[in-house]
Every structure is written in C-alpha cells, then in structure tokens.
Amino acid sequence: QVQLVESGGGLVQAGGSLRLSCTASGRIFKPNTMGWYRQAPGKQRDLVATITSGGVTSYADSMKGRVTISRDNTKNTVYLQMDSLKPEDTTNYFCRFTSSYNGYVYWGQGTQVTVSS
C-alpha cells in the first residue's frame, strides 16, 4: 500500500506560479512512476506530467512549456512547478503513483488550484 499526500495548491493571479508537492509513503519499490493529473468536475482526469524513478519525464501538450516536473527520490516526493498560470488551469490536481513492480496505481486526494483573471 502507498499513501500520497499533496500540498501546494491555492489561489494565484493569472501569470503567477505555484509549486505542487506530493510525498509518497508506504511500500515503495523501484522502478516506479509519479505524476500529476488534473480533473475538472464532471470531466475526465487528464495527464499533466509524469516522471519515472530514473528521471525520465513526459508532458501533456496542455501545459507543456509552462510546467516542470521533478522528484527527490530520497524523500519520495514529486514536484510540479507551474508558471504562467491561466484561469483555465483552475481545477483539482491529483498526484499518481504507479508501481512498475506490480502495476498498482495509487492516487492522492487532490489539491485545488485556482487562477484568478
């Protein structure tokens, strides 16, 4: 079992920045992938970015160029630096942990990001 705790969401003006953090605890094996997704009410959960335990990153086109994902394996923590935020980025952001060892997927509880115009 893996538990994920997210932080860093909040209210920011358009053009501003936020950094989200997600720390994993529990039975953590490598290799694994951690990532960020976002989901508006009534809509599907969409990929923002992922990073493997080896440091390989992947970005969705929706926020590419405005977000940077990174991780600290010593702390089992993934970060999402979000810059040049737009009002349409307003939604809930979820952390995801995928174990390459057994394929299990775990989700965080979500953190709200609100960008005012």
Secondary structure, DSSP 8 states (H G I E B T S, - for coil): -EEEEEE--EEEETT--EEEEEEEEES--SSEEEEEEEE-TTS--EEEEEEETT--EEE-TTTTTTEEEEEETTTTEEEEEE-S--GGG-EEEEEEEEETTT--EEE---EEEEEE-
